[in-house]
């Protein structure tokens, strides 16, 4: 059980919720939540117009709503805004989105009642997860359509995962559909929780991709009989980038004690290795730094409030602002996309180098009998295709904007699009790294009986337990799938036994 402490929940806790942990709000938040709801009642009693409480929404903010229609107003904003399209958001991301919304409401400035908090907690506890179409948000005014689909389930409308309608799922859990009070529908819809949940999911996966690519990069270096001289700490200390220094140190640890490396320490005619080997600390270190920067932004967003208007109980004020604008998330998602693209690009270059006998000194396409056999010819083509697709997807989403709501909402972040693309991009890059793993292991096998380092031999043994060395040509897709599973699960990195850099604690 993860206890969400508003403003103080750690990165590891958000990851745990994404991976299936239960979540509830810290009891200390209940006082501020109740005070905020009481403030809404006090503001209403004054009879003055306040956006989203007794007015219409967006361009309709100037239209007042009668007191006896306030409940209908909140109901209608939820059902009218549930206009998403496309495939359903994965269940684990939707659960994370719900927990992020719970933490945001827990700050006690959104004007919701404790009943609303309790409903989200109960749905998480009973695994009642709304079906949320993934498309329909522009990342400003909140992730309105996705969050509306979440809110629909709370009031007994729409579908939930498991093939049930929301009303049925609530009834089976002994829950009564929520009747929304003033401000509550808007509070549930306003916020960046959809964009941030997608971006966090991408970040969690990007960490596994990054770490696996460090291992395969080291293995490819040994497969090509590359030198570890470019990983000398003195080179990286004088430049000073933290990520570069850490990556170089890990490459040294992964390659330390390799008999393959020792076999060509003297007498190798090559003066310098290609950039895909030599510049790994510089490229992957920059990737590490930028992923950490994105993690910092997303953690702040996860612990903040992105609702509008905000209700301050101490002064009985409802202040309209723009915290729903997801520009920070959009920038973070763009940074992650660029980093993912570069990891795959560098990995593909190492594959291309290994299959080219002019560069690697190994048999063409890493097959013992080239000509009759094609070996790794087409896996490299697959890697190139995936890298090219990621380059197309990596165009920054944050530089786009399109006016909505009759030009009332005239600049938007497109954070939702930027965050949604991350997992497909990372899956592409993981398959590239998987192909590199296969190619690098095959390359090292040509150097037998010389072993690589202990760490790399452990990683290679993990692969060989699933995929045998390639002799005669065979169906390659299953081999790639097995290797990708090792990358995706983190098993490859665990097998190496080297503690690789984390994106965030």
C-alpha positions in Angstrom: 0.0 0.0 0.0 1.4 3.3 -1.1 0.3 6.2 1.1 0.1 9.4 -1.0 1.4 12.4 1.0 0.4 15.4 -1.1 3.5 17.2 -2.3 5.9 14.6 -0.9 5.3 11.3 -2.8 8.6 9.9 -4.1 9.5 8.6 -7.6 9.8 5.0 -6.3 6.2 5.2 -5.0 4.8 6.4 -8.3 6.7 3.5 -10.0 5.3 1.0 -7.5 1.7 2.2 -8.2 2.3 1.9 -11.9 3.5 -1.7 -11.3 0.4 -2.6 -9.4 0.7 -1.4 -5.8 -2.4 -0.2 -4.0 -2.7 3.5 -3.1 -4.6 5.7 -0.7 -4.4 9.3 0.5 -2.6 10.1 3.7 -5.0 10.8 6.6 -3.4 14.1 7.3 -4.8 15.4 4.0 -8.4 14.9 5.0 -8.7 18.1 7.1 -7.5 20.4 4.3 -9.8 18.6 1.8 -12.8 19.1 4.0 -11.9 22.7 4.6 -11.7 23.3 0.9 -15.1 21.8 0.3 -16.6 23.9 3.1 -15.0 27.0 1.4 -16.9 26.2 -1.8 -20.2 26.1 0.2 -19.3 29.5 1.8 -18.4 31.0 -1.5 -21.7 29.8 -3.0 -23.6 31.3 -0.1 -22.3 34.7 -1.0 -24.0 34.5 -4.3 -21.2 35.9 -6.4 -20.3 34.3 -9.8 -17.2 32.0 -9.5 -15.9 30.1 -12.6 -16.8 26.5 -12.7 -18.9 26.6 -9.5 -21.9 28.5 -10.6 -21.0 29.5 -14.2 -20.6 27.7 -17.5 -17.2 26.5 -18.7 -14.6 27.8 -21.1 -16.1 30.3 -23.5 -19.4 29.9 -21.6 -17.9 31.2 -18.3 -20.1 34.4 -18.5 -23.3 32.4 -18.2 -24.6 32.1 -14.7 -26.1 28.8 -13.4 -29.1 28.8 -11.0 -28.5 27.2 -7.6 -30.9 24.4 -8.3 -29.0 23.4 -11.4 -25.5 23.2 -9.9 -25.5 19.4 -9.5 -26.7 19.0 -13.1 -23.9 21.4 -14.2 -21.3 19.1 -12.8 -22.9 15.9 -14.2 -23.1 17.5 -17.6 -19.5 18.7 -17.7 -18.4 15.1 -17.1 -20.5 13.4 -19.7 -20.2 16.1 -22.3 -16.4 16.1 -22.0 -16.1 12.3 -22.3 -15.4 12.6 -26.0 -12.2 10.6 -26.3 -11.5 8.3 -29.3 -9.1 5.5 -30.1 -7.8 2.5 -28.3 -8.1 2.3 -24.5 -5.2 3.6 -22.4 -3.4 0.6 -20.8 -4.9 -0.3 -17.4 -1.6 0.3 -15.5 -1.3 3.9 -16.9 -5.0 4.6 -16.0 -4.4 3.4 -12.4 -1.4 5.7 -12.2 -3.6 8.6 -13.6 -6.2 7.9 -10.9 -3.5 8.0 -8.2 -2.1 11.2 -9.5 -5.5 12.8 -9.4 -6.0 11.5 -5.9 -2.8 13.2 -4.8 -3.6 16.4 -6.5 -7.1 16.6 -4.8 -5.4 15.8 -1.5 -3.7 19.2 -1.4 -7.1 20.6 -0.3 -7.4 23.4 -2.8 -9.7 21.8 -5.3 -13.0 22.1 -3.4 -14.0 18.4 -3.5 -15.6 16.5 -0.7 -14.2 13.6 1.2 -16.8 11.4 -0.6 -15.0 12.1 -3.9 -11.6 11.2 -2.4 -13.1 8.0 -0.9 -14.6 7.0 -4.3 -11.2 7.1 -6.0 -9.6 5.2 -3.2 -12.3 2.5 -3.3 -12.1 2.1 -7.0 -8.3 1.6 -6.8 -8.8 -0.8 -3.9 -11.4 -2.9 -5.8 -9.5 -2.6 -9.1 -12.3 -0.8 -10.8 -10.4 1.0 -13.6 -12.2 3.0 -16.2 -11.8 2.4 -19.9 -10.2 5.7 -21.1 -9.7 6.3 -24.8 -6.2 7.4 -25.3 -6.8 10.2 -27.8 -8.6 13.5 -27.3 -6.4 15.8 -25.1 -4.4 18.8 -26.3 -2.7 19.1 -22.9 -4.3 22.3 -21.7 -7.4 23.2 -19.8 -6.4 19.9 -18.3 -6.5 16.5 -20.0 -10.3 17.0 -20.3 -11.5 14.1 -22.3 -9.4 11.4 -20.7 -10.1 12.6 -17.2 -13.8 12.9 -18.1 -13.9 9.2 -18.9 -12.3 8.5 -15.6 -14.9 10.6 -13.8 -17.7 9.0 -15.7 -17.0 5.7 -14.0 -17.1 7.4 -10.6 -20.7 8.5 -11.4 -21.7 5.1 -12.8 -21.4 6.0 -16.5 -19.3 4.3 -19.1 -17.2 1.2 -19.0 -14.4 -0.2 -16.9 -11.7 -2.8 -17.6 -13.0 -6.4 -17.4 -15.8 -5.9 -19.9 -18.3 -4.4 -17.4 -20.3 -1.2 -17.3 -19.2 1.2 -14.5 -22.6 1.0 -12.7 -22.4 -2.8 -12.5 -18.8 -2.8 -11.3 -19.5 -0.3 -8.6 -22.6 -2.2 -7.4 -20.6 -5.5 -7.2 -18.1 -3.7 -5.0 -20.9 -2.4 -2.8 -20.3 1.2 -4.0 -22.9 3.8 -4.9 -22.3 6.0 -7.9 -21.0 9.4 -6.8 -23.4 12.4 -7.0 -21.1 15.3 -7.8 -21.3 18.5 -5.7 -20.4 22.0 -6.9 -17.0 22.3 -8.5 -16.3 18.5 -8.3 -16.8 17.6 -11.9 -14.5 20.4 -13.0 -11.9 19.4 -10.3 -11.9 15.9 -11.6 -11.5 17.0 -15.3 -9.0 19.8 -14.8 -5.4 18.6 -14.5 -2.4 17.1 -16.3 -2.7 13.6 -14.8 -3.3 11.8 -18.1 -0.3 13.4 -19.7 1.9 13.0 -16.7 0.9 9.3 -16.2 1.8 8.6 -19.8 5.1 10.5 -19.5 6.0 8.7 -16.2 5.2 5.3 -17.8 7.6 6.3 -20.6 10.3 7.4 -18.2 10.1 4.1 -16.3 10.5 2.1 -19.5 13.2 4.5 -20.8 15.3 3.7 -17.7 15.3 -0.1 -18.6 16.1 0.7 -22.2 19.0 2.9 -21.2 20.5 0.4 -18.8 20.2 -2.5 -21.3 21.9 -0.4 -24.0 24.9 0.2 -21.7 25.2 -3.6 -21.4 24.8 -4.3 -25.1 27.1 -1.4 -26.0 29.9 -3.0 -23.8 29.2 -6.4 -25.3 29.4 -4.9 -28.8 32.7 -3.2 -27.9 34.2 -6.6 -27.0 32.6 -8.3 -30.0 34.4 -5.7 -32.3 37.6 -6.0 -30.3 37.3 -2.4 -29.4 39.4 -0.6 -26.9 38.4 0.5 -23.4 40.8 3.4 -23.5 38.1 6.0 -24.3 36.4 5.1 -21.0 39.4 6.2 -19.0 38.1 8.4 -16.1 40.6 11.2 -16.8 38.9 11.9 -20.2 35.5 12.3 -18.6 36.6 14.1 -15.4 38.0 17.0 -17.4 34.8 17.5 -19.3 32.7 17.3 -16.1 29.3 16.0 -17.2 27.9 13.8 -14.4 26.1 11.3 -16.8 29.2 10.9 -19.0 31.4 10.2 -16.0 28.9 7.6 -14.7 28.5 5.8 -18.1 32.2 5.6 -18.6 32.7 4.1 -15.2 30.0 1.5 -15.9 31.5 0.6 -19.3 34.8 0.1 -17.5 33.2 -2.2 -14.9 31.3 -4.2 -17.6 34.5 -4.7 -19.6 36.9 -5.2 -16.7 38.9 -8.4 -17.0 37.9 -9.3 -20.5 40.3 -11.8 -22.1 39.1 -10.6 -25.5 40.2 -7.1 -24.6 43.6 -8.3 -23.3 44.2 -10.3 -26.5 44.6 -7.2 -28.6 46.1 -4.8 -26.2 49.4 -5.0 -28.1 49.7 -5.1 -31.8 46.3 -3.8 -32.8 46.8 -1.6 -35.9 43.7 0.5 -35.2 44.3 3.9 -33.7 40.7 4.8 -32.8 37.4 3.0 -32.8 34.3 4.3 -34.6 32.2 6.8 -32.7 29.5 4.3 -32.0 32.0 2.6 -29.7 34.3 5.4 -28.6 31.7 8.0 -27.9 29.3 5.9 -25.8 30.0 7.8 -22.6 29.4 11.1 -24.3 26.1 10.1 -26.0 24.7 7.8 -23.3 25.8 10.2 -20.6 23.9 13.0 -22.2 20.9 10.7 -22.5 21.2 9.9 -18.7 21.4 13.6 -17.8 18.4 14.6 -19.9 16.3 11.7 -18.6 17.1 12.8 -15.1 16.1 16.3 -15.9 12.8 15.0 -17.3 12.3 12.9 -14.1 12.7 16.0 -11.9 10.0 17.9 -13.9 7.6 15.0 -13.9 8.0 14.4 -10.1 7.3 18.0 -9.4 4.2 17.8 -11.6 3.1 14.5 -9.9 3.3 16.2 -6.5 1.6 19.5 -7.5 -1.9 20.8 -8.2 -3.0 21.4 -11.8 -6.7 22.2 -11.2 -8.5 25.4 -11.9 -9.9 27.4 -10.2 -8.2 26.8 -6.9 -10.1 27.2 -3.7 -8.2 28.6 -0.7 -10.1 28.0 2.5 -8.2 30.5 4.6 -9.4 33.4 2.6 -12.5 31.9 1.1 -11.2 32.7 -2.4 -11.5 30.8 -5.7 -8.7 31.9 -7.9 -8.6 31.2 -11.6 -5.2 30.5 -13.1 -3.5 28.2 -15.6 -2.0 25.4 -13.7 -3.8 23.0 -16.1 -1.4 24.0 -18.9 0.9 21.0 -19.3 3.9 22.8 -20.9 6.3 21.3 -18.3 5.1 17.8 -19.1 5.3 18.5 -22.8 8.9 19.6 -22.6 9.8 16.6 -20.4 8.1 14.2 -22.8 10.0 15.8 -25.7 13.3 15.3 -23.9 12.5 11.7 -23.2 11.6 11.1 -26.9 14.9 12.7 -28.1 16.8 10.5 -25.6 15.1 7.3 -26.7 15.7 8.1 -30.3 19.4 8.5 -29.7 19.8 5.3 -27.7 18.3 3.4 -30.6 20.3 5.3 -33.2 23.6 4.6 -31.5 22.7 0.9 -30.9 21.8 0.5 -34.6 25.2 2.0 -35.6 27.0 -0.7 -33.6 24.9 -3.4 -35.2 25.8 -2.0 -38.6 29.5 -2.0 -37.7 29.4 -5.6 -36.4 27.9 -7.0 -39.6 30.3 -5.2 -41.9 33.5 -7.3 -42.3 35.4 -4.2 -43.4 34.8 -2.5 -40.1 34.6 -5.4 -37.6 37.0 -7.9 -39.1 34.4 -10.6 -38.5 32.7 -12.8 -41.0 30.1 -10.9 -43.1 26.8 -10.5 -41.4 28.1 -12.6 -38.5 27.4 -15.9 -40.1 30.1 -18.7 -40.2 29.2 -19.4 -43.9 28.3 -16.1 -45.7 26.7 -16.4 -49.1 24.7 -19.5 -48.5 23.6 -17.9 -45.2 22.5 -14.3 -44.7 23.0 -14.2 -41.0 22.3 -10.8 -39.4 21.7 -9.0 -42.7 18.0 -8.4 -42.3 17.9 -7.9 -38.5 20.2 -4.9 -39.1 17.6 -3.7 -41.7 14.9 -4.1 -39.1 16.9 -2.1 -36.7 17.4 0.6 -39.3 13.6 0.7 -40.0 12.8 1.1 -36.3 15.3 3.8 -35.8 14.0 5.7 -38.7 10.4 5.5 -37.4 11.5 6.8 -34.1 13.2 9.8 -35.7 9.9 10.7 -37.3 8.1 10.3 -34.0 10.7 12.4 -32.1 9.6 15.7 -33.5 8.9 17.9 -30.5 5.2 18.0 -29.6 5.6 21.1 -27.5 6.3 23.3 -30.5 2.8 22.7 -31.8 -0.4 24.4 -30.7 -3.9 24.6 -31.9 -6.7 26.9 -30.6 -9.7 25.3 -28.9 -12.9 26.3 -27.2 -13.8 29.1 -29.6 -10.3 30.7 -29.1 -10.7 31.0 -25.3 -8.0 28.3 -25.0 -5.8 29.7 -27.6 -2.4 28.1 -26.8 -2.1 24.4 -25.8 0.9 22.2 -24.9 0.2 19.0 -26.8 1.7 17.2 -23.8 -0.8 14.3 -24.2 0.4 13.6 -27.7 4.1 14.0 -26.7 3.6 11.6 -23.7 1.5 9.0 -25.5 4.1 8.3 -28.2 6.8 7.4 -25.7 6.0 3.7 -25.0 5.7 2.8 -28.7 9.0 4.6 -29.3 10.6 2.8 -26.5 9.3 -0.6 -27.7 11.0 0.2 -31.1 14.3 1.1 -29.4 14.1 -2.0 -27.1 13.9 -4.2 -30.2 16.9 -2.4 -31.7 18.9 -3.1 -28.5 17.6 -6.7 -28.6 19.1 -7.1 -32.1 22.3 -5.6 -30.9 22.4 -8.1 -28.0 22.0 -10.9 -30.5 24.7 -9.5 -32.8 27.1 -8.6 -30.1 26.9 -12.1 -28.5 27.4 -13.7 -31.9 30.4 -11.5 -32.5 31.9 -12.5 -29.1 31.3 -16.2 -29.9 33.7 -15.8 -32.9 36.5 -15.0 -30.4 36.1 -18.3 -28.5 37.8 -19.7 -26.5 38.6 -16.2 -25.3 35.9 -15.1 -22.8 34.7 -11.7 -22.3 34.5 -10.2 -18.8 32.6 -11.9 -16.0 29.8 -9.4 -16.1 29.4 -9.7 -19.9 29.7 -13.5 -19.9 26.8 -13.6 -17.3 24.7 -11.4 -19.6 25.6 -13.5 -22.6 24.7 -16.7 -20.7 21.3 -15.3 -19.9 20.7 -14.8 -23.6 22.1 -18.2 -24.6 19.7 -19.8 -22.2 17.0 -18.5 -24.5 18.6 -18.2 -27.9 21.4 -20.4 -29.2 24.3 -19.2 -31.3 23.4 -18.7 -34.9 24.9 -21.3 -37.3 22.8 -22.1 -40.3 20.1 -19.5 -41.1 16.9 -19.8 -39.1 13.8 -17.9 -38.4 15.1 -14.7 -36.7 11.9 -13.1 -35.4 11.5 -15.5 -32.4 15.2 -14.8 -31.5 14.6 -11.1 -31.5 11.4 -11.5 -29.4 13.3 -13.5 -26.8 16.1 -11.0 -26.6 13.6 -8.1 -26.4 11.9 -9.8 -23.5 15.3 -9.8 -21.6 15.7 -6.1 -22.3 12.1 -5.2 -21.4 12.0 -7.1 -18.2 15.4 -5.9 -16.9 16.7 -9.5 -16.7 19.6 -8.7 -19.0 20.9 -6.0 -16.7 20.3 -8.0 -13.6 22.3 -10.9 -15.1 25.3 -8.7 -15.6 25.5 -8.0 -11.9 26.6 -4.4 -12.4 24.7 -1.7 -10.6 23.9 0.6 -13.5 22.8 4.3 -13.1 19.2 5.0 -12.2 17.2 7.8 -13.7 15.7 8.7 -10.4 15.7 7.3 -6.9 
